[in-house]
Amino acid sequence: MSCRDKNKVVLGMSGGTDSSVTAILLKEKGYEVIGVSLWFWDSPNEDSNNEELPHFIVDAQQLAKKLSIEHHVIDARNEFKDVVIGQFLQEYLKGRTPSPCIHCNPNIKWRLLLDKANQLGAEYIATGHYIQILEEEGVFYMHKGNDPVKDQSYFLWNLNQEILSRTLTPLGTYTKPEVREIATKFGHKSVASKKESMGICFLDGMDYRDFLKKEIKDLDKKIGKGKIVDVNGKELGWHEGYPYYTIGQKRGLELKEKTGLMVSRIDAENNTLIIENRDQLNRKNFTVSDYYLNNKEDINSLKITTIVRGYGLNPEGYSKLTLINDSLLQVELENPAWAIAPGQPVAFYIGDKLIGGGFAE
């Protein structure tokens, strides 16, 4: 029998608008809110051994004080570097295109929040994500949030049932402008006017290529320049090193003559880029590895849609999913998707309901 308090919730607080308004809404609903800020990284311009709290955590502490809620800081910098940044670097060295948030969410972020909730006897954890979690015949599903621009379900397909069953996401029924209005209404104008955080957190605005050079000693010497060839093996030019490129890229290709071709495949073993015409990057069939499904019966639906690039250009029409084995499934698209890169996330939906996902191969 659980001894967790159903009125107590551990909230991930980043100091930004979304998590701050989530704290306000949870308090208004009568929950005992405990704020937790996760310290994952230091700015590239800061000393990695720095013990001074970053500004976003200080902001979260100040808000917690204003709201009279308990607040904790978890220093997970070493674990984050080993697990998330380590995987990010290794994926690029394999010629793949990683999405570190998908690796972080179940393995670091949600796990640490859940561990803290268990430690403090809280039944729930909460985040400021624009998603909804609904139960359907004993299975918990994530659904897209009401704000299509802010919906973040695409990056969260691998959260398991334990996590989903204990997560509260109050912002799922709001739009971003409505969230800013709530902050202003409750007297937190500074919270309402905070800028959006964009991109990969630990890059802090740095180009990922510069980050690779910073984190991998003598990267250019180890890999160096390589060949660019067409599908027949004809040499067309050279490139700076395969980790600096992804599928569909044209920038940075040193070609003997202008061709309009772009990267279609990365041969990491031979430090070679294969380039093709734009239309040749369309794919209707591909495999997905390390997939996760809330309920495997869902793949029998005739109304599955596939998202391969978050909010933006995605293949129209429905998809057919076929399980190959415990780690691979086949995706057949009604209409092609463009420039699918190995390692990038793929998410599957029935309507607004997220049923699972995996990584493109």
C-alpha positions as CSV (number, residue, x, y, z in Angstrom):
1,M,0.0,0.0,0.0
2,S,1.4,3.4,-1.0
3,C,2.2,5.8,1.7
4,R,2.7,8.7,-0.7
5,D,0.7,11.9,-0.2
6,K,-1.7,12.5,-3.1
7,N,-1.8,16.2,-2.2
8,K,2.0,16.6,-2.6
9,V,3.7,17.3,-5.9
10,V,7.3,17.7,-6.8
11,L,7.6,20.4,-9.6
12,G,10.6,20.7,-11.9
13,M,11.4,24.5,-11.8
14,S,13.6,26.1,-14.4
15,G,12.9,29.7,-13.3
16,G,11.1,30.3,-16.7
17,T,7.6,31.4,-17.4
18,D,6.1,27.9,-17.9
19,S,7.3,26.1,-14.8
20,S,6.6,29.3,-12.7
21,V,3.0,29.4,-13.9
22,T,2.7,25.7,-13.3
23,A,3.6,26.3,-9.7
24,I,0.9,29.0,-9.4
25,L,-1.7,26.8,-11.0
26,L,-0.9,23.8,-8.8
27,K,-1.1,26.0,-5.6
28,E,-4.4,27.3,-6.7
29,K,-5.7,23.8,-7.0
30,G,-4.7,23.1,-3.4
31,Y,-1.5,21.0,-3.9
32,E,1.4,21.2,-1.6
33,V,4.1,22.1,-4.2
34,I,7.8,21.3,-3.7
35,G,10.0,23.0,-6.3
36,V,13.1,21.2,-7.6
37,S,15.7,22.7,-9.9
38,L,18.0,20.4,-11.8
39,W,21.5,21.7,-12.3
40,F,22.6,20.0,-15.5
41,W,25.3,22.2,-17.0
42,D,27.3,25.3,-16.7
43,S,27.5,28.0,-19.4
44,P,30.4,27.3,-21.8
45,N,32.0,30.5,-20.5
46,E,31.9,29.3,-16.9
47,D,34.2,27.1,-15.0
48,S,32.9,23.5,-14.9
49,N,33.8,23.4,-11.2
50,N,31.9,26.5,-10.5
51,E,29.8,26.2,-7.3
52,E,27.8,29.5,-7.8
53,L,24.3,28.7,-8.7
54,P,23.3,29.6,-12.3
55,H,20.9,32.4,-12.8
56,F,17.9,30.2,-13.8
57,I,18.1,28.4,-10.5
58,V,18.4,31.6,-8.5
59,D,15.3,32.8,-10.3
60,A,13.5,29.6,-9.4
61,Q,14.5,30.0,-5.7
62,Q,13.3,33.6,-5.6
63,L,9.9,32.6,-7.1
64,A,9.6,29.7,-4.7
65,K,10.2,32.1,-1.8
66,K,7.5,34.5,-3.1
67,L,5.0,31.6,-3.4
68,S,6.0,30.2,0.0
69,I,6.9,26.8,-1.4
70,E,9.8,24.5,-0.4
71,H,12.7,24.4,-3.0
72,H,15.5,22.0,-3.6
73,V,18.5,22.0,-6.0
74,I,19.9,18.7,-7.5
75,D,23.4,19.0,-8.8
76,A,23.4,16.4,-11.6
77,R,26.2,18.0,-13.7
78,N,28.5,15.0,-13.6
79,E,25.7,12.5,-14.4
80,F,24.4,14.7,-17.2
81,K,27.8,15.0,-18.8
82,D,28.4,11.3,-18.7
83,V,24.9,10.2,-19.8
84,V,23.5,12.9,-22.1
85,I,26.5,14.8,-23.4
86,G,28.5,11.6,-23.7
87,Q,25.8,10.1,-25.9
88,F,25.5,13.3,-27.9
89,L,29.2,13.2,-28.8
90,Q,29.3,9.5,-29.5
91,E,26.3,9.7,-31.9
92,Y,28.0,12.4,-34.0
93,L,31.2,10.3,-34.1
94,K,29.0,7.5,-35.5
95,G,27.7,9.8,-38.3
96,R,24.3,10.1,-36.7
97,T,22.1,13.1,-35.7
98,P,21.3,12.9,-32.0
99,S,18.4,14.4,-30.1
100,P,19.8,14.7,-26.5
101,C,16.5,15.8,-25.0
102,I,14.9,12.4,-25.8
103,H,17.8,10.6,-24.1
104,C,17.7,13.0,-21.1
105,N,14.0,12.9,-20.4
106,P,13.5,9.3,-19.1
107,N,17.1,8.7,-18.0
108,I,17.8,11.9,-16.1
109,K,15.1,14.6,-15.9
110,W,12.0,12.6,-15.0
111,R,13.9,9.9,-13.1
112,L,15.5,12.5,-10.8
113,L,12.1,14.2,-10.2
114,L,10.5,10.8,-9.5
115,D,13.3,9.8,-7.1
116,K,12.9,13.1,-5.3
117,A,9.1,12.6,-5.1
118,N,9.6,9.1,-3.6
119,Q,12.1,10.5,-1.1
120,L,9.7,13.2,0.0
121,G,6.6,11.1,0.0
122,A,4.9,12.9,-2.9
123,E,2.5,11.1,-5.1
124,Y,3.0,13.3,-8.2
125,I,5.6,15.1,-10.2
126,A,4.9,18.0,-12.5
127,T,6.4,19.9,-15.3
128,G,5.7,23.0,-17.4
129,H,5.3,21.1,-20.6
130,Y,2.5,21.9,-23.0
131,I,1.1,18.3,-23.1
132,Q,-1.9,16.4,-21.6
133,I,-1.8,13.0,-20.0
134,L,-5.1,11.0,-20.1
135,E,-5.9,7.5,-19.0
136,E,-7.6,5.1,-21.4
137,E,-8.6,1.6,-20.2
138,G,-5.8,1.5,-17.7
139,V,-3.1,2.8,-20.1
140,F,-1.8,6.4,-19.7
141,Y,-1.3,8.3,-23.0
142,M,0.3,11.6,-23.7
143,H,-1.8,13.9,-25.9
144,K,-0.7,17.1,-27.7
145,G,-1.2,20.3,-25.9
146,N,-3.8,22.9,-26.9
147,D,-1.1,25.2,-28.3
148,P,0.2,23.6,-31.5
149,V,3.2,25.9,-31.5
150,K,4.3,24.9,-28.0
151,D,3.3,21.2,-28.1
152,Q,6.3,19.2,-26.9
153,S,4.9,15.6,-27.0
154,Y,7.3,14.8,-30.0
155,F,10.2,14.8,-27.6
156,L,8.6,12.7,-24.9
157,W,7.5,9.5,-26.6
158,N,9.8,7.3,-24.4
159,L,8.3,8.2,-21.0
160,N,7.0,4.9,-19.4
161,Q,3.8,4.2,-17.7
162,E,5.1,4.8,-14.2
163,I,6.2,8.2,-15.2
164,L,3.0,9.1,-17.1
165,S,0.7,7.8,-14.3
166,R,2.4,10.2,-11.8
167,T,2.9,13.3,-13.9
168,L,0.8,16.4,-13.8
169,T,1.0,18.9,-16.7
170,P,-1.4,21.8,-16.0
171,L,-0.3,23.8,-19.1
172,G,-1.6,21.3,-21.5
173,T,-4.9,23.0,-21.8
174,Y,-3.5,26.5,-22.2
175,T,-1.7,28.5,-25.0
176,K,1.4,30.4,-24.3
177,P,-0.3,33.9,-24.4
178,E,-2.8,32.6,-21.8
179,V,0.1,31.4,-19.6
180,R,1.6,34.8,-19.8
181,E,-1.7,36.4,-18.8
182,I,-1.9,34.1,-15.8
183,A,1.5,35.2,-14.6
184,T,0.5,38.8,-14.9
185,K,-2.9,38.2,-13.2
186,F,-1.1,36.8,-10.2
187,G,1.3,39.7,-10.0
188,H,4.4,38.1,-11.6
189,K,5.0,40.5,-14.5
190,S,8.7,39.7,-14.6
191,V,7.8,36.0,-15.0
192,A,5.3,36.8,-17.8
193,S,7.9,38.7,-19.8
194,K,10.7,36.1,-19.7
195,K,12.2,35.1,-23.1
196,E,11.8,31.6,-24.5
197,S,14.7,29.2,-24.0
198,M,15.5,27.8,-27.4
199,G,17.7,25.0,-28.7
200,I,19.8,22.4,-26.9
201,C,20.3,23.6,-23.3
202,F,24.0,22.7,-22.9
203,L,25.0,24.4,-26.2
204,D,23.9,27.7,-24.7
205,G,23.7,29.3,-28.2
206,M,27.0,27.6,-29.4
207,D,27.0,25.9,-32.8
208,Y,27.2,22.2,-32.2
209,R,30.3,21.9,-34.4
210,D,32.2,24.3,-32.1
211,F,30.9,22.2,-29.2
212,L,32.2,19.0,-30.7
213,K,35.6,20.6,-31.2
214,K,35.6,21.9,-27.6
215,E,34.6,18.6,-26.0
216,I,36.6,16.1,-28.2
217,K,40.3,16.8,-28.0
218,D,42.1,17.1,-31.4
219,L,38.9,16.2,-33.3
220,D,40.0,17.7,-36.5
221,K,43.4,15.9,-36.4
222,K,41.7,12.6,-35.6
223,I,39.2,12.8,-38.5
224,G,40.3,15.5,-40.9
225,K,39.0,16.3,-44.3
226,G,37.2,13.7,-46.3
227,K,35.8,12.9,-49.8
228,I,32.4,13.9,-51.2
229,V,31.1,11.4,-53.7
230,D,27.9,10.7,-55.7
231,V,26.0,7.4,-55.5
232,N,28.3,5.9,-58.1
233,G,31.4,6.8,-56.1
234,K,32.6,9.6,-58.3
235,E,34.6,12.2,-56.4
236,L,33.0,15.6,-56.4
237,G,34.9,17.5,-53.7
238,W,35.8,17.4,-50.1
239,H,34.4,18.3,-46.7
240,E,35.8,19.3,-43.2
241,G,35.0,16.1,-41.4
242,Y,31.8,14.0,-41.3
243,P,30.7,14.9,-37.8
244,Y,30.0,18.4,-39.0
245,Y,27.3,17.4,-41.4
246,T,23.8,15.9,-41.4
247,I,21.3,14.6,-43.9
248,G,19.9,17.3,-46.2
249,Q,22.8,19.7,-45.6
250,K,24.4,21.7,-48.4
251,R,26.3,24.3,-46.4
252,G,30.0,23.6,-46.0
253,L,30.5,21.3,-49.0
254,E,33.6,22.2,-51.0
255,L,32.6,21.0,-54.5
256,K,34.6,21.1,-57.7
257,E,31.6,22.6,-59.4
258,K,28.1,23.7,-58.4
259,T,25.7,20.7,-58.4
260,G,22.8,21.6,-56.2
261,L,23.3,18.2,-54.5
262,M,23.1,17.7,-50.7
263,V,24.1,15.1,-48.2
264,S,22.1,11.9,-48.4
265,R,24.3,9.5,-46.4
266,I,27.2,9.7,-44.1
267,D,29.9,7.0,-44.2
268,A,31.6,7.5,-40.9
269,E,34.0,4.6,-41.2
270,N,35.5,6.1,-44.4
271,N,34.9,9.8,-43.5
272,T,32.9,10.2,-46.7
273,L,29.8,12.0,-47.6
274,I,27.4,10.8,-50.3
275,I,25.4,13.5,-52.0
276,E,22.3,13.3,-54.2
277,N,19.5,15.5,-55.6
278,R,17.0,16.9,-53.1
279,D,14.1,14.7,-54.4
280,Q,16.3,11.6,-53.9
281,L,16.2,12.2,-50.1
282,N,12.5,11.4,-50.0
283,R,11.7,8.2,-48.1
284,K,8.4,6.3,-47.8
285,N,9.9,3.2,-46.1
286,F,12.4,3.2,-43.2
287,T,13.2,1.3,-40.0
288,V,13.0,2.6,-36.4
289,S,15.2,1.3,-33.6
290,D,14.8,1.3,-29.8
291,Y,11.1,1.9,-30.2
292,Y,8.7,2.4,-27.3
293,L,4.9,1.8,-27.5
294,N,2.4,2.4,-24.7
295,N,0.3,-0.4,-26.1
296,K,1.6,-2.6,-28.9
297,E,-2.0,-3.2,-30.0
298,D,-2.1,0.4,-31.2
299,I,0.0,-0.4,-34.3
300,N,-3.1,-2.1,-35.8
301,S,-4.8,1.2,-36.2
302,L,-5.4,2.5,-39.7
303,K,-5.1,6.1,-38.5
304,I,-1.5,6.3,-37.4
305,T,0.4,9.5,-38.4
306,T,4.2,9.9,-38.2
307,I,6.2,12.9,-37.1
308,V,9.8,13.0,-38.0
309,R,10.8,16.6,-37.3
310,G,8.7,18.1,-34.5
311,Y,6.7,21.2,-35.2
312,G,7.2,21.7,-39.0
313,L,7.3,19.9,-42.3
314,N,6.0,16.3,-41.9
315,P,4.7,13.6,-44.2
316,E,1.0,13.8,-44.8
317,G,-1.3,10.8,-44.7
318,Y,-1.3,7.7,-42.6
319,S,1.4,5.2,-41.8
320,K,1.7,1.4,-41.4
321,L,3.8,0.1,-38.6
322,T,5.2,-3.5,-38.6
323,L,7.1,-5.0,-35.7
324,I,10.3,-6.6,-36.9
325,N,11.7,-7.7,-33.5
326,D,11.9,-6.3,-30.0
327,S,14.1,-3.4,-31.0
328,L,13.1,-2.7,-34.6
329,L,10.0,-1.8,-36.5
330,Q,9.2,-0.9,-40.1
331,V,7.5,2.3,-41.1
332,E,5.6,2.6,-44.4
333,L,4.4,6.1,-45.1
334,E,1.5,7.0,-47.4
335,N,3.5,10.0,-48.5
336,P,7.3,10.5,-48.3
337,A,9.2,12.2,-45.6
338,W,12.3,14.3,-46.6
339,A,15.8,14.0,-45.3
340,I,15.3,11.5,-42.5
341,A,18.6,11.3,-40.6
342,P,19.8,8.2,-38.7
343,G,19.5,8.9,-34.9
344,Q,16.7,11.5,-35.2
345,P,13.5,10.9,-33.2
346,V,10.3,9.6,-34.8
347,A,6.9,9.8,-33.1
348,F,3.7,8.0,-33.8
349,Y,0.2,9.4,-33.2
350,I,-3.5,8.5,-33.5
351,G,-5.1,11.9,-33.8
352,D,-3.6,14.0,-30.9
353,K,-2.7,10.8,-28.9
354,L,1.0,9.9,-28.8
355,I,1.3,6.1,-29.0
356,G,5.1,5.8,-29.0
357,G,8.2,6.4,-31.1
358,G,11.8,5.4,-31.8
359,F,14.9,6.5,-33.6
360,A,15.3,6.6,-37.4
361,E,17.7,4.2,-39.0
